[in-house]
């Protein structure tokens, strides 16, 4: 059982889709807090397997802090091979889609999608694709275009590191946290 504090700010996805959009500084803060939480999970040998804006909650209302939530698919192991039931296709790494492999490095891929969601104001990844088409697109290595509001440093982190085809070439969350923390 995992207990977290009450998060009256609701989901990150809802906050991103509100008419009064969060400012760039707030988006970077949320990205940094997500990296920090995922860094902790990585140290605890926990693979979340469902990193997405819908699964991040915001405390508040004054000092809003992002909290990683929804541990329904999480496992306390460093590598898993499992059948894929109902899973979030558009957030999954190529090796998960091809070989049903989950690891901290697949969470790194999903973190890249989370970054894309944050800077697209809660847009749906691969929105014009069906899950079947999105799966093939990801496996073939065709990446989404980065939102125009995404800082170049974050876009480089996502496209050149988090979304590397070879999972062992992706950074750890400790390295990701260090990069985004410097940007703040």
MODELLER restraints for C-alpha pairs under 7 A, 6 or more apart:
rsr = mdl.restraints
at = mdl.atoms
rsr.add(forms.Gaussian(group=physical.xy_distance, feature=features.Distance(at['CA:6:A'], at['CA:59:A']), mean=6.94, stdev=0.5))
rsr.add(forms.Gaussian(group=physical.xy_distance, feature=features.Distance(at['CA:7:A'], at['CA:57:A']), mean=6.14, stdev=0.5))
rsr.add(forms.Gaussian(group=physical.xy_distance, feature=features.Distance(at['CA:7:A'], at['CA:58:A']), mean=5.42, stdev=0.5))
rsr.add(forms.Gaussian(group=physical.xy_distance, feature=features.Distance(at['CA:7:A'], at['CA:59:A']), mean=4.10, stdev=0.5))
rsr.add(forms.Gaussian(group=physical.xy_distance, feature=features.Distance(at['CA:7:A'], at['CA:60:A']), mean=6.52, stdev=0.5))
rsr.add(forms.Gaussian(group=physical.xy_distance, feature=features.Distance(at['CA:8:A'], at['CA:58:A']), mean=6.88, stdev=0.5))
rsr.add(forms.Gaussian(group=physical.xy_distance, feature=features.Distance(at['CA:8:A'], at['CA:59:A']), mean=5.76, stdev=0.5))
rsr.add(forms.Gaussian(group=physical.xy_distance, feature=features.Distance(at['CA:8:A'], at['CA:60:A']), mean=5.99, stdev=0.5))
rsr.add(forms.Gaussian(group=physical.xy_distance, feature=features.Distance(at['CA:8:A'], at['CA:61:A']), mean=6.81, stdev=0.5))
rsr.add(forms.Gaussian(group=physical.xy_distance, feature=features.Distance(at['CA:9:A'], at['CA:57:A']), mean=6.92, stdev=0.5))
rsr.add(forms.Gaussian(group=physical.xy_distance, feature=features.Distance(at['CA:9:A'], at['CA:58:A']), mean=4.60, stdev=0.5))
rsr.add(forms.Gaussian(group=physical.xy_distance, feature=features.Distance(at['CA:9:A'], at['CA:59:A']), mean=5.22, stdev=0.5))
rsr.add(forms.Gaussian(group=physical.xy_distance, feature=features.Distance(at['CA:9:A'], at['CA:60:A']), mean=5.43, stdev=0.5))
rsr.add(forms.Gaussian(group=physical.xy_distance, feature=features.Distance(at['CA:9:A'], at['CA:61:A']), mean=6.15, stdev=0.5))
rsr.add(forms.Gaussian(group=physical.xy_distance, feature=features.Distance(at['CA:10:A'], at['CA:57:A']), mean=5.53, stdev=0.5))
rsr.add(forms.Gaussian(group=physical.xy_distance, feature=features.Distance(at['CA:10:A'], at['CA:58:A']), mean=5.57, stdev=0.5))
rsr.add(forms.Gaussian(group=physical.xy_distance, feature=features.Distance(at['CA:11:A'], at['CA:54:A']), mean=5.75, stdev=0.5))
rsr.add(forms.Gaussian(group=physical.xy_distance, feature=features.Distance(at['CA:11:A'], at['CA:55:A']), mean=6.84, stdev=0.5))
rsr.add(forms.Gaussian(group=physical.xy_distance, feature=features.Distance(at['CA:11:A'], at['CA:56:A']), mean=5.68, stdev=0.5))
rsr.add(forms.Gaussian(group=physical.xy_distance, feature=features.Distance(at['CA:11:A'], at['CA:57:A']), mean=4.41, stdev=0.5))
rsr.add(forms.Gaussian(group=physical.xy_distance, feature=features.Distance(at['CA:11:A'], at['CA:58:A']), mean=6.06, stdev=0.5))
rsr.add(forms.Gaussian(group=physical.xy_distance, feature=features.Distance(at['CA:12:A'], at['CA:53:A']), mean=5.27, stdev=0.5))
rsr.add(forms.Gaussian(group=physical.xy_distance, feature=features.Distance(at['CA:12:A'], at['CA:54:A']), mean=6.17, stdev=0.5))
rsr.add(forms.Gaussian(group=physical.xy_distance, feature=features.Distance(at['CA:12:A'], at['CA:56:A']), mean=5.45, stdev=0.5))
rsr.add(forms.Gaussian(group=physical.xy_distance, feature=features.Distance(at['CA:12:A'], at['CA:57:A']), mean=5.64, stdev=0.5))
rsr.add(forms.Gaussian(group=physical.xy_distance, feature=features.Distance(at['CA:12:A'], at['CA:58:A']), mean=6.28, stdev=0.5))
rsr.add(forms.Gaussian(group=physical.xy_distance, feature=features.Distance(at['CA:13:A'], at['CA:53:A']), mean=4.85, stdev=0.5))
rsr.add(forms.Gaussian(group=physical.xy_distance, feature=features.Distance(at['CA:13:A'], at['CA:54:A']), mean=5.04, stdev=0.5))
rsr.add(forms.Gaussian(group=physical.xy_distance, feature=features.Distance(at['CA:13:A'], at['CA:122:A']), mean=5.44, stdev=0.5))
rsr.add(forms.Gaussian(group=physical.xy_distance, feature=features.Distance(at['CA:16:A'], at['CA:22:A']), mean=6.69, stdev=0.5))
rsr.add(forms.Gaussian(group=physical.xy_distance, feature=features.Distance(at['CA:16:A'], at['CA:118:A']), mean=6.77, stdev=0.5))
rsr.add(forms.Gaussian(group=physical.xy_distance, feature=features.Distance(at['CA:16:A'], at['CA:121:A']), mean=4.78, stdev=0.5))
rsr.add(forms.Gaussian(group=physical.xy_distance, feature=features.Distance(at['CA:16:A'], at['CA:122:A']), mean=5.07, stdev=0.5))
rsr.add(forms.Gaussian(group=physical.xy_distance, feature=features.Distance(at['CA:17:A'], at['CA:121:A']), mean=5.79, stdev=0.5))
rsr.add(forms.Gaussian(group=physical.xy_distance, feature=features.Distance(at['CA:17:A'], at['CA:122:A']), mean=5.46, stdev=0.5))
rsr.add(forms.Gaussian(group=physical.xy_distance, feature=features.Distance(at['CA:27:A'], at['CA:118:A']), mean=6.42, stdev=0.5))
rsr.add(forms.Gaussian(group=physical.xy_distance, feature=features.Distance(at['CA:28:A'], at['CA:184:A']), mean=6.78, stdev=0.5))
rsr.add(forms.Gaussian(group=physical.xy_distance, feature=features.Distance(at['CA:30:A'], at['CA:66:A']), mean=5.83, stdev=0.5))
rsr.add(forms.Gaussian(group=physical.xy_distance, feature=features.Distance(at['CA:31:A'], at['CA:115:A']), mean=6.58, stdev=0.5))
rsr.add(forms.Gaussian(group=physical.xy_distance, feature=features.Distance(at['CA:32:A'], at['CA:177:A']), mean=6.34, stdev=0.5))
rsr.add(forms.Gaussian(group=physical.xy_distance, feature=features.Distance(at['CA:32:A'], at['CA:180:A']), mean=5.65, stdev=0.5))
rsr.add(forms.Gaussian(group=physical.xy_distance, feature=features.Distance(at['CA:32:A'], at['CA:181:A']), mean=6.00, stdev=0.5))
rsr.add(forms.Gaussian(group=physical.xy_distance, feature=features.Distance(at['CA:33:A'], at['CA:66:A']), mean=5.88, stdev=0.5))
rsr.add(forms.Gaussian(group=physical.xy_distance, feature=features.Distance(at['CA:34:A'], at['CA:66:A']), mean=6.55, stdev=0.5))
rsr.add(forms.Gaussian(group=physical.xy_distance, feature=features.Distance(at['CA:34:A'], at['CA:68:A']), mean=6.68, stdev=0.5))
rsr.add(forms.Gaussian(group=physical.xy_distance, feature=features.Distance(at['CA:35:A'], at['CA:173:A']), mean=6.24, stdev=0.5))
rsr.add(forms.Gaussian(group=physical.xy_distance, feature=features.Distance(at['CA:35:A'], at['CA:176:A']), mean=6.58, stdev=0.5))
rsr.add(forms.Gaussian(group=physical.xy_distance, feature=features.Distance(at['CA:35:A'], at['CA:177:A']), mean=5.10, stdev=0.5))
rsr.add(forms.Gaussian(group=physical.xy_distance, feature=features.Distance(at['CA:36:A'], at['CA:177:A']), mean=5.82, stdev=0.5))
rsr.add(forms.Gaussian(group=physical.xy_distance, feature=features.Distance(at['CA:37:A'], at['CA:68:A']), mean=6.38, stdev=0.5))
rsr.add(forms.Gaussian(group=physical.xy_distance, feature=features.Distance(at['CA:38:A'], at['CA:173:A']), mean=6.36, stdev=0.5))
rsr.add(forms.Gaussian(group=physical.xy_distance, feature=features.Distance(at['CA:39:A'], at['CA:173:A']), mean=4.64, stdev=0.5))
rsr.add(forms.Gaussian(group=physical.xy_distance, feature=features.Distance(at['CA:39:A'], at['CA:174:A']), mean=5.42, stdev=0.5))
rsr.add(forms.Gaussian(group=physical.xy_distance, feature=features.Distance(at['CA:42:A'], at['CA:104:A']), mean=6.32, stdev=0.5))
rsr.add(forms.Gaussian(group=physical.xy_distance, feature=features.Distance(at['CA:42:A'], at['CA:173:A']), mean=6.98, stdev=0.5))
rsr.add(forms.Gaussian(group=physical.xy_distance, feature=features.Distance(at['CA:45:A'], at['CA:76:A']), mean=5.70, stdev=0.5))
rsr.add(forms.Gaussian(group=physical.xy_distance, feature=features.Distance(at['CA:45:A'], at['CA:77:A']), mean=5.49, stdev=0.5))
rsr.add(forms.Gaussian(group=physical.xy_distance, feature=features.Distance(at['CA:45:A'], at['CA:78:A']), mean=5.42, stdev=0.5))
rsr.add(forms.Gaussian(group=physical.xy_distance, feature=features.Distance(at['CA:46:A'], at['CA:74:A']), mean=6.70, stdev=0.5))
rsr.add(forms.Gaussian(group=physical.xy_distance, feature=features.Distance(at['CA:46:A'], at['CA:75:A']), mean=5.59, stdev=0.5))
rsr.add(forms.Gaussian(group=physical.xy_distance, feature=features.Distance(at['CA:46:A'], at['CA:76:A']), mean=4.30, stdev=0.5))
rsr.add(forms.Gaussian(group=physical.xy_distance, feature=features.Distance(at['CA:46:A'], at['CA:77:A']), mean=5.70, stdev=0.5))
rsr.add(forms.Gaussian(group=physical.xy_distance, feature=features.Distance(at['CA:46:A'], at['CA:78:A']), mean=6.60, stdev=0.5))
rsr.add(forms.Gaussian(group=physical.xy_distance, feature=features.Distance(at['CA:47:A'], at['CA:74:A']), mean=5.48, stdev=0.5))
rsr.add(forms.Gaussian(group=physical.xy_distance, feature=features.Distance(at['CA:47:A'], at['CA:75:A']), mean=5.33, stdev=0.5))
rsr.add(forms.Gaussian(group=physical.xy_distance, feature=features.Distance(at['CA:47:A'], at['CA:76:A']), mean=6.35, stdev=0.5))
rsr.add(forms.Gaussian(group=physical.xy_distance, feature=features.Distance(at['CA:47:A'], at['CA:77:A']), mean=6.56, stdev=0.5))
rsr.add(forms.Gaussian(group=physical.xy_distance, feature=features.Distance(at['CA:47:A'], at['CA:78:A']), mean=6.53, stdev=0.5))
rsr.add(forms.Gaussian(group=physical.xy_distance, feature=features.Distance(at['CA:47:A'], at['CA:103:A']), mean=5.96, stdev=0.5))
rsr.add(forms.Gaussian(group=physical.xy_distance, feature=features.Distance(at['CA:47:A'], at['CA:104:A']), mean=5.49, stdev=0.5))
rsr.add(forms.Gaussian(group=physical.xy_distance, feature=features.Distance(at['CA:47:A'], at['CA:107:A']), mean=6.88, stdev=0.5))
rsr.add(forms.Gaussian(group=physical.xy_distance, feature=features.Distance(at['CA:48:A'], at['CA:71:A']), mean=6.36, stdev=0.5))
rsr.add(forms.Gaussian(group=physical.xy_distance, feature=features.Distance(at['CA:48:A'], at['CA:73:A']), mean=6.33, stdev=0.5))
rsr.add(forms.Gaussian(group=physical.xy_distance, feature=features.Distance(at['CA:48:A'], at['CA:74:A']), mean=4.13, stdev=0.5))
rsr.add(forms.Gaussian(group=physical.xy_distance, feature=features.Distance(at['CA:48:A'], at['CA:75:A']), mean=6.55, stdev=0.5))
rsr.add(forms.Gaussian(group=physical.xy_distance, feature=features.Distance(at['CA:48:A'], at['CA:107:A']), mean=6.71, stdev=0.5))
rsr.add(forms.Gaussian(group=physical.xy_distance, feature=features.Distance(at['CA:49:A'], at['CA:73:A']), mean=5.81, stdev=0.5))
rsr.add(forms.Gaussian(group=physical.xy_distance, feature=features.Distance(at['CA:49:A'], at['CA:74:A']), mean=5.80, stdev=0.5))
rsr.add(forms.Gaussian(group=physical.xy_distance, feature=features.Distance(at['CA:49:A'], at['CA:107:A']), mean=6.08, stdev=0.5))
rsr.add(forms.Gaussian(group=physical.xy_distance, feature=features.Distance(at['CA:50:A'], at['CA:73:A']), mean=6.63, stdev=0.5))
rsr.add(forms.Gaussian(group=physical.xy_distance, feature=features.Distance(at['CA:51:A'], at['CA:107:A']), mean=6.59, stdev=0.5))
rsr.add(forms.Gaussian(group=physical.xy_distance, feature=features.Distance(at['CA:51:A'], at['CA:110:A']), mean=5.58, stdev=0.5))
rsr.add(forms.Gaussian(group=physical.xy_distance, feature=features.Distance(at['CA:51:A'], at['CA:111:A']), mean=6.25, stdev=0.5))
rsr.add(forms.Gaussian(group=physical.xy_distance, feature=features.Distance(at['CA:51:A'], at['CA:114:A']), mean=6.88, stdev=0.5))
rsr.add(forms.Gaussian(group=physical.xy_distance, feature=features.Distance(at['CA:52:A'], at['CA:114:A']), mean=5.23, stdev=0.5))
rsr.add(forms.Gaussian(group=physical.xy_distance, feature=features.Distance(at['CA:53:A'], at['CA:114:A']), mean=5.91, stdev=0.5))
rsr.add(forms.Gaussian(group=physical.xy_distance, feature=features.Distance(at['CA:53:A'], at['CA:117:A']), mean=6.73, stdev=0.5))
rsr.add(forms.Gaussian(group=physical.xy_distance, feature=features.Distance(at['CA:55:A'], at['CA:68:A']), mean=6.46, stdev=0.5))
rsr.add(forms.Gaussian(group=physical.xy_distance, feature=features.Distance(at['CA:55:A'], at['CA:69:A']), mean=5.26, stdev=0.5))
rsr.add(forms.Gaussian(group=physical.xy_distance, feature=features.Distance(at['CA:55:A'], at['CA:70:A']), mean=5.57, stdev=0.5))
rsr.add(forms.Gaussian(group=physical.xy_distance, feature=features.Distance(at['CA:56:A'], at['CA:66:A']), mean=6.38, stdev=0.5))
rsr.add(forms.Gaussian(group=physical.xy_distance, feature=features.Distance(at['CA:56:A'], at['CA:67:A']), mean=5.55, stdev=0.5))
rsr.add(forms.Gaussian(group=physical.xy_distance, feature=features.Distance(at['CA:56:A'], at['CA:68:A']), mean=4.70, stdev=0.5))
rsr.add(forms.Gaussian(group=physical.xy_distance, feature=features.Distance(at['CA:56:A'], at['CA:69:A']), mean=5.42, stdev=0.5))
rsr.add(forms.Gaussian(group=physical.xy_distance, feature=features.Distance(at['CA:57:A'], at['CA:66:A']), mean=5.69, stdev=0.5))
rsr.add(forms.Gaussian(group=physical.xy_distance, feature=features.Distance(at['CA:57:A'], at['CA:67:A']), mean=5.13, stdev=0.5))
rsr.add(forms.Gaussian(group=physical.xy_distance, feature=features.Distance(at['CA:57:A'], at['CA:68:A']), mean=6.46, stdev=0.5))
rsr.add(forms.Gaussian(group=physical.xy_distance, feature=features.Distance(at['CA:57:A'], at['CA:69:A']), mean=6.48, stdev=0.5))
rsr.add(forms.Gaussian(group=physical.xy_distance, feature=features.Distance(at['CA:58:A'], at['CA:64:A']), mean=5.92, stdev=0.5))
rsr.add(forms.Gaussian(group=physical.xy_distance, feature=features.Distance(at['CA:58:A'], at['CA:65:A']), mean=5.47, stdev=0.5))
rsr.add(forms.Gaussian(group=physical.xy_distance, feature=features.Distance(at['CA:58:A'], at['CA:66:A']), mean=4.71, stdev=0.5))
rsr.add(forms.Gaussian(group=physical.xy_distance, feature=features.Distance(at['CA:58:A'], at['CA:67:A']), mean=6.16, stdev=0.5))
rsr.add(forms.Gaussian(group=physical.xy_distance, feature=features.Distance(at['CA:59:A'], at['CA:65:A']), mean=5.20, stdev=0.5))
rsr.add(forms.Gaussian(group=physical.xy_distance, feature=features.Distance(at['CA:59:A'], at['CA:66:A']), mean=6.55, stdev=0.5))
rsr.add(forms.Gaussian(group=physical.xy_distance, feature=features.Distance(at['CA:78:A'], at['CA:103:A']), mean=5.60, stdev=0.5))
rsr.add(forms.Gaussian(group=physical.xy_distance, feature=features.Distance(at['CA:78:A'], at['CA:104:A']), mean=6.54, stdev=0.5))
rsr.add(forms.Gaussian(group=physical.xy_distance, feature=features.Distance(at['CA:79:A'], at['CA:102:A']), mean=5.75, stdev=0.5))
rsr.add(forms.Gaussian(group=physical.xy_distance, feature=features.Distance(at['CA:79:A'], at['CA:103:A']), mean=4.57, stdev=0.5))
rsr.add(forms.Gaussian(group=physical.xy_distance, feature=features.Distance(at['CA:80:A'], at['CA:101:A']), mean=5.72, stdev=0.5))
rsr.add(forms.Gaussian(group=physical.xy_distance, feature=features.Distance(at['CA:80:A'], at['CA:102:A']), mean=5.05, stdev=0.5))
rsr.add(forms.Gaussian(group=physical.xy_distance, feature=features.Distance(at['CA:80:A'], at['CA:103:A']), mean=6.43, stdev=0.5))
rsr.add(forms.Gaussian(group=physical.xy_distance, feature=features.Distance(at['CA:81:A'], at['CA:100:A']), mean=5.53, stdev=0.5))
rsr.add(forms.Gaussian(group=physical.xy_distance, feature=features.Distance(at['CA:81:A'], at['CA:101:A']), mean=4.72, stdev=0.5))
rsr.add(forms.Gaussian(group=physical.xy_distance, feature=features.Distance(at['CA:81:A'], at['CA:102:A']), mean=6.38, stdev=0.5))
rsr.add(forms.Gaussian(group=physical.xy_distance, feature=features.Distance(at['CA:82:A'], at['CA:100:A']), mean=5.71, stdev=0.5))
rsr.add(forms.Gaussian(group=physical.xy_distance, feature=features.Distance(at['CA:82:A'], at['CA:101:A']), mean=6.90, stdev=0.5))
rsr.add(forms.Gaussian(group=physical.xy_distance, feature=features.Distance(at['CA:83:A'], at['CA:100:A']), mean=6.37, stdev=0.5))
rsr.add(forms.Gaussian(group=physical.xy_distance, feature=features.Distance(at['CA:84:A'], at['CA:100:A']), mean=6.53, stdev=0.5))
rsr.add(forms.Gaussian(group=physical.xy_distance, feature=features.Distance(at['CA:89:A'], at['CA:131:A']), mean=6.15, stdev=0.5))
rsr.add(forms.Gaussian(group=physical.xy_distance, feature=features.Distance(at['CA:89:A'], at['CA:135:A']), mean=6.48, stdev=0.5))
rsr.add(forms.Gaussian(group=physical.xy_distance, feature=features.Distance(at['CA:90:A'], at['CA:125:A']), mean=6.20, stdev=0.5))
rsr.add(forms.Gaussian(group=physical.xy_distance, feature=features.Distance(at['CA:90:A'], at['CA:126:A']), mean=6.76, stdev=0.5))
rsr.add(forms.Gaussian(group=physical.xy_distance, feature=features.Distance(at['CA:90:A'], at['CA:131:A']), mean=6.82, stdev=0.5))
rsr.add(forms.Gaussian(group=physical.xy_distance, feature=features.Distance(at['CA:90:A'], at['CA:134:A']), mean=6.24, stdev=0.5))
rsr.add(forms.Gaussian(group=physical.xy_distance, feature=features.Distance(at['CA:90:A'], at['CA:135:A']), mean=6.98, stdev=0.5))
rsr.add(forms.Gaussian(group=physical.xy_distance, feature=features.Distance(at['CA:91:A'], at['CA:110:A']), mean=5.22, stdev=0.5))
rsr.add(forms.Gaussian(group=physical.xy_distance, feature=features.Distance(at['CA:91:A'], at['CA:113:A']), mean=6.04, stdev=0.5))
rsr.add(forms.Gaussian(group=physical.xy_distance, feature=features.Distance(at['CA:92:A'], at['CA:106:A']), mean=6.95, stdev=0.5))
rsr.add(forms.Gaussian(group=physical.xy_distance, feature=features.Distance(at['CA:92:A'], at['CA:109:A']), mean=7.00, stdev=0.5))
rsr.add(forms.Gaussian(group=physical.xy_distance, feature=features.Distance(at['CA:92:A'], at['CA:110:A']), mean=6.08, stdev=0.5))
rsr.add(forms.Gaussian(group=physical.xy_distance, feature=features.Distance(at['CA:93:A'], at['CA:106:A']), mean=5.42, stdev=0.5))
rsr.add(forms.Gaussian(group=physical.xy_distance, feature=features.Distance(at['CA:93:A'], at['CA:109:A']), mean=5.61, stdev=0.5))
rsr.add(forms.Gaussian(group=physical.xy_distance, feature=features.Distance(at['CA:93:A'], at['CA:110:A']), mean=6.93, stdev=0.5))
rsr.add(forms.Gaussian(group=physical.xy_distance, feature=features.Distance(at['CA:94:A'], at['CA:138:A']), mean=5.95, stdev=0.5))
rsr.add(forms.Gaussian(group=physical.xy_distance, feature=features.Distance(at['CA:94:A'], at['CA:139:A']), mean=4.89, stdev=0.5))
rsr.add(forms.Gaussian(group=physical.xy_distance, feature=features.Distance(at['CA:94:A'], at['CA:165:A']), mean=6.97, stdev=0.5))
rsr.add(forms.Gaussian(group=physical.xy_distance, feature=features.Distance(at['CA:95:A'], at['CA:101:A']), mean=5.87, stdev=0.5))
rsr.add(forms.Gaussian(group=physical.xy_distance, feature=features.Distance(at['CA:96:A'], at['CA:102:A']), mean=5.95, stdev=0.5))
rsr.add(forms.Gaussian(group=physical.xy_distance, feature=features.Distance(at['CA:97:A'], at['CA:135:A']), mean=6.74, stdev=0.5))
rsr.add(forms.Gaussian(group=physical.xy_distance, feature=features.Distance(at['CA:105:A'], at['CA:167:A']), mean=5.73, stdev=0.5))
rsr.add(forms.Gaussian(group=physical.xy_distance, feature=features.Distance(at['CA:105:A'], at['CA:170:A']), mean=6.43, stdev=0.5))
rsr.add(forms.Gaussian(group=physical.xy_distance, feature=features.Distance(at['CA:108:A'], at['CA:162:A']), mean=5.66, stdev=0.5))
rsr.add(forms.Gaussian(group=physical.xy_distance, feature=features.Distance(at['CA:109:A'], at['CA:162:A']), mean=5.12, stdev=0.5))
rsr.add(forms.Gaussian(group=physical.xy_distance, feature=features.Distance(at['CA:109:A'], at['CA:163:A']), mean=5.46, stdev=0.5))
rsr.add(forms.Gaussian(group=physical.xy_distance, feature=features.Distance(at['CA:112:A'], at['CA:158:A']), mean=5.00, stdev=0.5))
rsr.add(forms.Gaussian(group=physical.xy_distance, feature=features.Distance(at['CA:112:A'], at['CA:162:A']), mean=5.65, stdev=0.5))
rsr.add(forms.Gaussian(group=physical.xy_distance, feature=features.Distance(at['CA:112:A'], at['CA:163:A']), mean=6.76, stdev=0.5))
rsr.add(forms.Gaussian(group=physical.xy_distance, feature=features.Distance(at['CA:116:A'], at['CA:146:A']), mean=6.64, stdev=0.5))
rsr.add(forms.Gaussian(group=physical.xy_distance, feature=features.Distance(at['CA:116:A'], at['CA:147:A']), mean=6.94, stdev=0.5))
rsr.add(forms.Gaussian(group=physical.xy_distance, feature=features.Distance(at['CA:117:A'], at['CA:123:A']), mean=5.59, stdev=0.5))
rsr.add(forms.Gaussian(group=physical.xy_distance, feature=features.Distance(at['CA:117:A'], at['CA:124:A']), mean=6.97, stdev=0.5))
rsr.add(forms.Gaussian(group=physical.xy_distance, feature=features.Distance(at['CA:119:A'], at['CA:147:A']), mean=6.05, stdev=0.5))
rsr.add(forms.Gaussian(group=physical.xy_distance, feature=features.Distance(at['CA:119:A'], at['CA:149:A']), mean=6.10, stdev=0.5))
rsr.add(forms.Gaussian(group=physical.xy_distance, feature=features.Distance(at['CA:119:A'], at['CA:150:A']), mean=5.42, stdev=0.5))
rsr.add(forms.Gaussian(group=physical.xy_distance, feature=features.Distance(at['CA:120:A'], at['CA:147:A']), mean=5.53, stdev=0.5))
rsr.add(forms.Gaussian(group=physical.xy_distance, feature=features.Distance(at['CA:126:A'], at['CA:134:A']), mean=6.31, stdev=0.5))
rsr.add(forms.Gaussian(group=physical.xy_distance, feature=features.Distance(at['CA:141:A'], at['CA:165:A']), mean=6.83, stdev=0.5))
rsr.add(forms.Gaussian(group=physical.xy_distance, feature=features.Distance(at['CA:146:A'], at['CA:155:A']), mean=6.43, stdev=0.5))
rsr.add(forms.Gaussian(group=physical.xy_distance, feature=features.Distance(at['CA:161:A'], at['CA:170:A']), mean=5.34, stdev=0.5))
rsr.add(forms.Gaussian(group=physical.xy_distance, feature=features.Distance(at['CA:161:A'], at['CA:171:A']), mean=6.45, stdev=0.5))
rsr.add(forms.Gaussian(group=physical.xy_distance, feature=features.Distance(at['CA:162:A'], at['CA:170:A']), mean=5.41, stdev=0.5))
rsr.add(forms.Gaussian(group=physical.xy_distance, feature=features.Distance(at['CA:162:A'], at['CA:171:A']), mean=6.73, stdev=0.5))
rsr.add(forms.Gaussian(group=physical.xy_distance, feature=features.Distance(at['CA:164:A'], at['CA:170:A']), mean=5.94, stdev=0.5))
